[in-house]
Amino acid sequence: MHDLAELESANAYCRLLARRHYENFTVVSMLLRGQVALDLMRIYAYCRTTDDLGDESGSAALERLERWRGEVSDLFAGRAPVHPVLIALRETVSRCRLGAHPFTDLIAANVQDQRVVSYESWPELQSYCELSAAPVGRMVLAAFGIDGPRARALSDDVCIGLQLANHAQDVKRDAARGRCYLLQSDLRSGGTAVAVGALCDRARTLLASGVELESMAPFMLRVQLALYRLGGLAIVSAIERTGYRTDVVRPSVSKAVKAGLLLRACLGGLRENRHARKLETA
């Protein structure tokens, strides 16, 4: 296959993955266009494929994840990939000068999911989230050319906060897979509602870092980051309305609420733009 045709087919596959899979909030919003949107679609496709290998492979998960790790390592070693997601991702890795660590960390998190089914304390769960959530934010920042220790630390907070909100939301679903991300110490001391509430409290605190991170970003990314933060907070609010009993019912966020969050994110981004221009002219 001609290189250009191969890349176009690989990009089409990444778009299909992004459109087919359900997420609480769209990873690439309608506000994004061009190269950045394509880069984020490829990153999403990589994350989705890695998670699916862990979650949907049954007893073959570890073998498939190790094979995937080898293919990803080959990509970063300069060898031509075969999988369509990696064919597409190679272009983004080159353009954004991405290193291998965020990609292999995500694989390591999925390997850990096959071996660890519960977490006793917050430091243990936090270490897992640093592998499973933080790398995604670092990939996104790189796609927009944002770097620096402060931006990375804030991004880690937001991504971990969003993951905690999702873990609190998915208690019933995770239990069906034989996993529990509620802290065992919280479960013993207060039961499910207390443990879910504690996870939600941590999520709120971490998501608050998004306000500062958004102020560092250009308008399009600022809106996208605000959607992540507001979306996570909306999930936490929905959980609170259930009495934190997500072992019984899985709360969701309606389309109307999502539309309102998009409007809030856009308005907040515009306000930040006006504020920045005033500072420049002062």
N, C-alpha and C positions, 0 to 999 in steps of 0.2 A: 504494500500500500504506500502511496506517495506520502511524504512526511506531513504535508499540509492537510491532506484528507484524513490521515490518521489522527492528527491533532483535533480537527473539527469533529470527528466522530467521538473522540475522548471527551471533548467539551460538552457535546450533546448528552453523553452518558452522565456526566456530572450534573447537568441541568435536570435530567430525569430523576436522579436521586433526590435532588433538592425539592422538586415539586411533588414527589410521590410520598415522602415521609412526613408524618405529622410532627409538628413541634408546637410548643406553647406560643411562640412568636416567630415570625419569619426571620430567618437568619440574614438574608439579603433583602432589605426593604425596597419598595418601589422607588425610593428616592435615589438609589445608587444606579449608576450607569457605567458603561465602558469597561476599561481594564480593571478597575478596582472591583466592580461587581463580579467580573469573571474570576478574579483571584479569590474572592470570598466564596464563590460557588465551588471552586476547586477545593478550597480548604474544608468547606462543609462536607463535600463528597468524601474527602479523606477521613474526616472524623466519623461520618456516618458509616462508612465501610468498616473502619476499625471497630466501632461499637457493635455493628452487626456480626462481625466475626466472633466477638466475645459473647454476645447475647443469643445468637440464633444458631450456633453451631453444635449445641449439645455436647456430647462427649468428645467431639473432635475439636473443640474450641482451642485448647492449648496447642495442638499440632498446627492448626490453621494460623493462629496468631504468631507462632514461631516462624512459619513459612512467610507470613506477611512481613515480619520484622526483617527477614533476610532480603526480601524484595525492596523494602524501604532503604536498608543499608546499602544495597547495590545502587539505588538511585543516587544517594549522596556520595557514593564512591565514583560516580561518573559513568556507571554502566547503564545501557539503554533499558528502560522498563518495558514490561509487556502488558501489565494491567492498565486498563483505560484511565482509571483515576490517577495512577502514577504518571502516565504519559502526559496528561493534562497538568498535573501538579508540577512536573519538572519545569515547565515554563514559569510558573509562579515562584518556585524556589530560586530559579536563576534571576528573575527580575527583581525580587525583593531581598535577595541575598540571605535566604533563610538557612539556619543551621538545622542539624538533624535532631537536636535534643527535644524540642516540643513534640515532634512526630513520634519518636521512640518512647518518650514518656507516656504518651497516650496509649501506646501498645502495652507498656508495662502496667498501666492501670487496669487494662482489660485482663491481663494475665493475673493480676492480683485478685480481680473479681472471681476468677476460677478457683482460687485457693483460700480466700478469706471471705467469710460470709457475715461477719459482724465485727463491731468495733467497741471496745470497752470504754475508751476515753477520748476526749476531744483531740489531744495531740496525735493519736493514732488515726482518727478520721481526717484530721487536717493534712497529715502526710499523704494520705490517699488522694485527697482533693487537689493537692499540689501536683499530682501526676495526672489526674483525670480531668480537671477543670482549668487550672491556670494555663496550661500550654495553649489552649484554644484562644484565649485572650491575647497571648503573646504573638500568635500567628496573625491575628486580626490587626494588631498594632503595626506589625511589620508590613502588612499589605498597604497600610496608609503612610508608611515611612516614619512612624513615631517610635522613638527609642529613649533610653534613659532609665536609671534605676527607680526614680519616683513614679514614672508612668507605668513601669512594669509592676511595681508593688501595688499601685492602685488597681490596675487591671486584674491582678491576682485576687485581690479582695472581692471585686465585683463578680468575677467568674466563680469563685468559691461560694459567695453568697447566693448566686443564682442556682448553683448546684444543690446547696443545702435546701433552698426553697423547693426544688424539684424532688429531692429525697423526702422531704416532709410531705409533699403532695402524693408521692407514689408508694406509701407504706404498704398498702394492700397489694399493689402490683409487684413490688419487690418481694413480698412474702411468698407470692405464688412462684417466684423463681428461687426460693430458698435463701434470700438475702435480707439483711436488715441493716440500714444505715443509721437508725436511732441508736444513741449511745446506751450501751447495756447498763452503765451505772445510773443513768437517768431512768431507765425502765424499772430497775430494781427499787429505786427510791420513791418513784411517783407514778409509775404506770405509763401507759401509752400516751395519754393526753399531755402529761407533763413532759415526756421525752420529745414529742412532736413540737410542743410549745417552745422548748429550749432550743431546738433546731431552728425554729422560726425567728427567735430572738437573735441568734447568731447571724442568721441571714440578713435581717434588717440592718444590723450594725455594719456588716461587711458591705452591703449594697450602698450604704451611705457614702462610701469612698467614690462612688461613681460621679458625684457632683463635681469634685475637684478634677477627676479624670476628664470629664466632658469639657471643662474649661480649657483644657490643653489641646483639644481636637478641632479640626476644621469642621465646617457646618454639617456636612453629610455624615461624617463619623460621629459628631456630637449627637445628632438625632438618633443614630443607630445605638449608641451607647446609652442614651436616655431611655430608649425602648427596652433595652435589657434590664436596666435598673427599675424602671416603672413596672415592667412586666413581672419581675421577681417580687416586687412589693405587692402587686395585685394578686399573685398566687398566695402569698403569705396572708393577705386579707381574706381571701376565699377560704383558706384553711382555718383561720380564726373563726369564721362564721359557722364552721362545722363543729366547733368545740374541740378542735384539734384531734378529732377522731377519724383520721384518714386511714386507719385500719379497717374502717367500716365503709366509708364512702370516699371516692376520689373527687375532690372539688375541681372545677374548671373555671376558666375565665371566658365570658361570652364575647361574641364578635363585636357587640356594641361597646363593651368595655375596652376591647383592643383598639377599636377605632378612636375612642376617646383618648387612649394613651398615645396613639400616633399624633393626634392633634396637640396634646400637651407637649410631646417631645419636640414637635416642629416649632411651636410657639416659644418654648424655652430656648431652642437653638437660635431663633431670630432675636430674642431679647439679649442673649449673650453676644451675638454679632453686633448689635447696636451699642452695647456696653463697651465692647472692645474698640469700636470706632471712636467713641467719645474719649476713651483713654488715649488713643493715638493722636487726636486733635487737640487734647488739653495742653 
